[in-house]
Amino acid sequence: MTNSIKVTVLVASCAWLSLATARASSTVTRSSRAPIDSACTGLSDAERLAALETIKSNISGADQILVSPGAKAPKMRPSGATLYVRATPGVTAEWLERVVVCDAQQQGTVVRSGERVSVSAERGGFAIQVSSDNLETAQQIWTRAEALVH
């Protein structure tokens, strides 16, 4: 089991309920177009862009994901970021994941090709977890998350 901690960057001022229910996850890859094609099927550019704008306007905070590289290396290293998005009417974790996976090959606003994405209901809304085993990519994920919060 991988040990991990999250460093809180922004804390919402209200109490949050943990609503962790169904968990959805995908890895966006260049070699496998099927998950991306199926995510984009029937999703117009206008719908994708509107959904991304809804995500960006409802981000309530972000946590950096840090993992231990192993027992002999006690220093934690970045693995990615978790973005917290306030719940909005009619939006589900599955819909958010579909939008960000489709966008990965269009713009890469939240997640980019080669990164793992997991969306779950959490903290009175949703948690979009984006991660990578590559240190440079993990740092880029965190930089993007910070930019989306501000």
C-alpha positions as a Markdown table, in Angstrom:
| # | Residue | x | y | z |
|---|---|---|---|---|
| 1 | Met | 0.0 | 0.0 | 0.0 |
| 2 | Thr | 1.4 | 3.4 | -0.9 |
| 3 | Asn | 1.6 | 5.9 | 1.9 |
| 4 | Ser | 0.4 | 9.3 | 0.9 |
| 5 | Ile | -0.5 | 12.6 | 2.4 |
| 6 | Lys | -2.1 | 15.7 | 1.0 |
| 7 | Val | -0.8 | 19.2 | 1.8 |
| 8 | Thr | -3.7 | 21.6 | 2.0 |
| 9 | Val | -3.3 | 24.7 | -0.1 |
| 10 | Leu | -6.7 | 26.2 | 0.3 |
| 11 | Val | -9.2 | 25.4 | 3.0 |
| 12 | Ala | -12.9 | 26.2 | 2.5 |
| 13 | Ser | -14.4 | 28.2 | 5.2 |
| 14 | Cys | -17.4 | 25.9 | 5.7 |
| 15 | Ala | -17.7 | 22.4 | 7.1 |
| 16 | Trp | -17.5 | 19.7 | 4.5 |
| 17 | Leu | -19.3 | 16.4 | 4.4 |
| 18 | Ser | -17.4 | 13.4 | 3.1 |
| 19 | Leu | -19.7 | 12.0 | 0.4 |
| 20 | Ala | -17.3 | 9.5 | -1.0 |
| 21 | Thr | -19.5 | 7.3 | -3.1 |
| 22 | Ala | -18.8 | 5.8 | -6.5 |
| 23 | Arg | -15.2 | 6.4 | -7.7 |
| 24 | Ala | -14.4 | 6.7 | -11.4 |
| 25 | Ser | -10.9 | 6.7 | -12.8 |
| 26 | Ser | -9.1 | 6.8 | -16.2 |
| 27 | Thr | -5.6 | 7.0 | -17.5 |
| 28 | Val | -5.4 | 9.3 | -20.6 |
| 29 | Thr | -2.9 | 7.8 | -23.1 |
| 30 | Arg | -1.8 | 8.6 | -26.6 |
| 31 | Ser | -1.6 | 4.9 | -27.5 |
| 32 | Ser | -5.1 | 4.0 | -26.6 |
| 33 | Arg | -7.6 | 6.3 | -28.3 |
| 34 | Ala | -10.7 | 4.3 | -27.4 |
| 35 | Pro | -11.3 | 5.8 | -23.9 |
| 36 | Ile | -10.8 | 9.3 | -25.3 |
| 37 | Asp | -13.0 | 8.8 | -28.4 |
| 38 | Ser | -15.8 | 7.3 | -26.3 |
| 39 | Ala | -15.5 | 10.2 | -23.8 |
| 40 | Cys | -15.9 | 12.7 | -26.6 |
| 41 | Thr | -18.6 | 10.8 | -28.5 |
| 42 | Gly | -21.7 | 13.0 | -28.6 |
| 43 | Leu | -20.0 | 15.8 | -26.7 |
| 44 | Ser | -19.8 | 19.0 | -28.7 |
| 45 | Asp | -17.0 | 21.5 | -28.3 |
| 46 | Ala | -19.6 | 24.0 | -26.9 |
| 47 | Glu | -20.7 | 21.5 | -24.3 |
| 48 | Arg | -17.1 | 20.6 | -23.4 |
| 49 | Leu | -16.1 | 24.2 | -23.1 |
| 50 | Ala | -19.2 | 25.1 | -21.0 |
| 51 | Ala | -18.5 | 22.2 | -18.7 |
| 52 | Leu | -14.9 | 23.2 | -18.3 |
| 53 | Glu | -15.9 | 26.7 | -17.5 |
| 54 | Thr | -18.3 | 25.4 | -14.8 |
| 55 | Ile | -15.5 | 23.3 | -13.3 |
| 56 | Lys | -13.1 | 26.3 | -13.3 |
| 57 | Ser | -15.6 | 28.7 | -11.8 |
| 58 | Asn | -16.5 | 26.2 | -9.0 |
| 59 | Ile | -13.0 | 25.2 | -7.8 |
| 60 | Ser | -12.9 | 25.6 | -4.1 |
| 61 | Gly | -9.4 | 24.5 | -3.5 |
| 62 | Ala | -6.5 | 22.2 | -4.2 |
| 63 | Asp | -4.2 | 19.8 | -2.4 |
| 64 | Gln | -0.8 | 18.7 | -3.6 |
| 65 | Ile | -0.5 | 14.9 | -3.5 |
| 66 | Leu | 2.8 | 13.7 | -1.9 |
| 67 | Val | 3.9 | 10.1 | -1.9 |
| 68 | Ser | 6.7 | 8.2 | -0.2 |
| 69 | Pro | 9.1 | 6.8 | -2.8 |
| 70 | Gly | 9.9 | 3.9 | -0.6 |
| 71 | Ala | 11.0 | 2.8 | 2.9 |
| 72 | Lys | 14.6 | 3.7 | 2.3 |
| 73 | Ala | 13.7 | 7.2 | 1.0 |
| 74 | Pro | 11.9 | 9.1 | 3.8 |
| 75 | Lys | 11.5 | 12.3 | 1.8 |
| 76 | Met | 8.0 | 12.7 | 0.3 |
| 77 | Arg | 7.8 | 13.5 | -3.4 |
| 78 | Pro | 5.0 | 15.2 | -5.5 |
| 79 | Ser | 2.7 | 12.9 | -7.4 |
| 80 | Gly | 0.1 | 15.3 | -8.6 |
| 81 | Ala | -2.9 | 17.3 | -7.3 |
| 82 | Thr | -6.5 | 17.1 | -6.2 |
| 83 | Leu | -8.8 | 19.8 | -7.2 |
| 84 | Tyr | -12.0 | 20.3 | -5.2 |
| 85 | Val | -15.1 | 21.4 | -7.2 |
| 86 | Arg | -18.3 | 22.6 | -5.6 |
| 87 | Ala | -21.4 | 20.5 | -6.5 |
| 88 | Thr | -23.6 | 22.0 | -9.2 |
| 89 | Pro | -27.1 | 20.8 | -10.2 |
| 90 | Gly | -27.1 | 17.8 | -12.5 |
| 91 | Val | -23.3 | 17.2 | -12.4 |
| 92 | Thr | -22.0 | 13.8 | -11.5 |
| 93 | Ala | -18.5 | 12.4 | -11.0 |
| 94 | Glu | -18.9 | 10.4 | -14.2 |
| 95 | Trp | -19.8 | 13.5 | -16.2 |
| 96 | Leu | -16.9 | 15.4 | -14.8 |
| 97 | Glu | -14.5 | 12.6 | -15.7 |
| 98 | Arg | -15.9 | 12.3 | -19.2 |
| 99 | Val | -15.4 | 16.1 | -19.8 |
| 100 | Val | -11.8 | 16.1 | -18.5 |
| 101 | Val | -10.8 | 12.9 | -20.3 |
| 102 | Cys | -12.2 | 14.3 | -23.6 |
| 103 | Asp | -10.5 | 17.7 | -22.9 |
| 104 | Ala | -7.2 | 16.0 | -22.4 |
| 105 | Gln | -6.8 | 15.5 | -26.1 |
| 106 | Gln | -8.4 | 18.8 | -27.1 |
| 107 | Gln | -6.8 | 21.4 | -24.7 |
| 108 | Gly | -5.5 | 19.7 | -21.6 |
| 109 | Thr | -7.1 | 22.3 | -19.2 |
| 110 | Val | -7.2 | 20.0 | -16.2 |
| 111 | Val | -5.6 | 16.7 | -17.3 |
| 112 | Arg | -3.1 | 15.9 | -20.1 |
| 113 | Ser | -2.2 | 12.8 | -22.0 |
| 114 | Gly | -0.3 | 10.3 | -19.9 |
| 115 | Glu | -1.7 | 11.5 | -16.6 |
| 116 | Arg | -4.1 | 9.5 | -14.4 |
| 117 | Val | -7.4 | 11.1 | -13.4 |
| 118 | Ser | -9.9 | 10.0 | -10.8 |
| 119 | Val | -13.1 | 11.8 | -10.0 |
| 120 | Ser | -15.2 | 11.1 | -6.8 |
| 121 | Ala | -18.0 | 12.7 | -4.9 |
| 122 | Glu | -16.3 | 14.3 | -1.8 |
| 123 | Arg | -16.4 | 17.3 | 0.5 |
| 124 | Gly | -19.8 | 18.6 | -0.5 |
| 125 | Gly | -18.8 | 18.4 | -4.2 |
| 126 | Phe | -16.2 | 16.6 | -6.2 |
| 127 | Ala | -12.5 | 15.7 | -6.0 |
| 128 | Ile | -10.6 | 15.6 | -9.3 |
| 129 | Gln | -7.4 | 13.8 | -8.6 |
| 130 | Val | -4.7 | 14.1 | -11.3 |
| 131 | Ser | -1.4 | 12.2 | -10.9 |
| 132 | Ser | 1.7 | 10.8 | -12.5 |
| 133 | Asp | 4.6 | 8.7 | -11.5 |
| 134 | Asn | 6.9 | 11.1 | -13.4 |
| 135 | Leu | 8.3 | 13.8 | -11.1 |
| 136 | Glu | 8.4 | 16.5 | -13.7 |
| 137 | Thr | 4.9 | 15.8 | -14.9 |
| 138 | Ala | 3.7 | 15.7 | -11.2 |
| 139 | Gln | 5.2 | 19.2 | -10.7 |
| 140 | Gln | 3.5 | 20.4 | -13.8 |
| 141 | Ile | 0.1 | 19.0 | -12.6 |
| 142 | Trp | 0.6 | 21.0 | -9.3 |
| 143 | Thr | 1.5 | 24.2 | -11.2 |
| 144 | Arg | -1.7 | 23.9 | -13.3 |
| 145 | Ala | -3.8 | 23.2 | -10.2 |
| 146 | Glu | -2.5 | 26.3 | -8.4 |
| 147 | Ala | -3.2 | 28.4 | -11.5 |
| 148 | Leu | -6.8 | 27.0 | -11.6 |
| 149 | Val | -7.4 | 27.9 | -8.0 |
| 150 | His | -6.2 | 31.5 | -8.3 |
